[in-house]
Amino acid sequence: MRGRSAVAIVLSLVFVVPLTAAISQAYEPLSAIAPIPADNSLTPEKVELGKMLFFDPRLSSSDWISCATCHNPVFAFGDRIPRALGHKMSEGHRNTPTVLNAAFLDVQFWDGRAATLEEQALGPIQADVEMNASLDEVVAKLKAIPAYVKRFEGVFGGNDPLTPEHIAKAIAAFERTLITPNSPFDRYLRGDKQAINAAAQKGASLFDEKGCTNCHTGAVFSDSDFHTIKVPGSTDLGRYNVTKAESDKHAFRTPTLRNVALTQPYMNNGSVNTLNESVKIMAKEALEEELSAEEVEAIVAFLESLTGVMPEMTYPILP
Amino acid sequence: MRGRSAVAIVLSLVFVVPLTAAISQAYEPLSAIAPIPADNSLTPEKVELGKMLFFDPRLSSSDWISCATCHNPVFAFGDRIPRALGHKMSEGHRNTPTVLNAAFLDVQFWDGRAATLEEQALGPIQADVEMNASLDEVVAKLKAIPAYVKRFEGVFGGNDPLTPEHIAKAIAAFERTLITPNSPFDRYLRGDKQAINAAAQKGASLFDEKGCTNCHTGAVFSDSDFHTIKVPGSTDLGRYNVTKAESDKHAFRTPTLRNVALTQPYMNNGSVNTLNESVKIMAKEALEEELSAEEVEAIVAFLESLTGVMPEMTYPILP
């Protein structure tokens, strides 16, 4: 420990003092509260209903796969496998993005084909390689469960409120509570200089200097925009499938880097297992930078400091 | 409410006073603490490790199916489908038994092929229609995760403690905490006469008088023994597959009735959807009794009063 302290002091003389101002200009801490759209107020009852739906396997045709199967709370609301598995364990083309802090993104899905969490929520339910259900089928199943009917009535009111639109709204409301504030880096930004070590501070500085923040910007480290970056093994047309614009071929939405130390493997196709390797690849492909081993390690230390406080999640008991 | 109260008073005059003594003789409340074997002490650290393993999909060959996939906390640690689904969504032959209160049973699985929770735990991991993994493969995967290695060392000590035996012990220890005491019927047995209504009290009495308690006996309503009872659609040889004794053909272990109102569908093959229908079938096939509609309703009211307090379950965050 003594050796470590001495190194830390030396490093802090070299790096920390001059870096702090630059770091605090380049970054912003994550809010504990997500933006809430005017047409989907956040009430505790709606969040609870959304949580029930999120964990309910009856939203799939098999009654066996729920949103939480792939957006698994045990793995920071991801699945830790390269590409998503779904109905009959068929494999999709893309890595499951975490739901954590997705409420701060301006577009959803790797290819941005949904603008909102509400729009996103109904996608995987219907995708044949995911939950493989029709919305009619899901609505009919839920309507056969009196406790759900009652909850939809309580939350949304009106006549016959158990609709796909309200299913989506409830799930989105729940997802807006899946925020991970107070990571070590957030605490550092708020003034706790001990919250991250010298390597992570150096990494934060390098991350900005090298240009990573061109795309990985804002409190969730994503510009919610699309970029074409060559990643190992990917032939996926990405954003092009949505826009049919030539310039969008192989373009993908910048992923959030919040909790990135928990959401391996990486890239749109989950082809890269480690943060270390990911940092090297992105530096080379996106920024034409060959980072030194020390630089990579510092940036990884910084990225590891973005792991926030996971929402404490008790299981709903489903009717 | 007034009408109801009047009925309750009349019923209580007719039934409750004379029944109470008989009921309290026939039944016993569920303990909040399960029996703990001498060779697997229950420590908080072991329970936490077992919980992590129980929820970890890496115990399957696909990295996608955990114990909790079928023993799903949202469905009282069952899956609410007729027969278990597993690897590649292939369907097994039997309905998933709840893990809740399994610690009180003297044999595990529908056919009793495991004597203990420890022995049971390794079965589904290796079954090709369930988690489809080899124990060597699982041990190798877990050993590659330093946080697991550290936890096994902390919990079990010794040299190289990350073994199948210790995986089983940790999971079994966690399962011994999955107890649901304080159901309305337990509270009734302990003296709270308002805890269940007159119909449920009548049902409790009928359940004993008709002979259901011959097999559904003890605090978990199971004799942990095997019985041949014809259920719709089942051709399964059951216990015979374990013993090869002719008398065991189509015999199955008496299932617990604790939380039975949450663990539909019913029977070894999940062929019956409602408690009402199940009660009728069992009375006819096991006891040669044709129950009246009123009797069935009373017994169902009693069975519904066996829903206990679910263990509050927060998700583990896996390394």
Interface residues (C-beta under 8 A of the other chain):
Chain A: F55 D56 P57 R58 S62 D63 W64 S66 T69 N72 P73 V74 F75 A76 D79 R80 I81 L85 H87 K88 M89 L262 M310 E312 M313 T314 Y315 P316 I317 L318
Chain B: F55 D56 P57 R58 S62 D63 W64 S66 T69 N72 P73 V74 F75 A76 D79 R80 I81 L85 H87 K88 M89 L262 M310 E312 M313 T314 Y315 P316 I317 L318
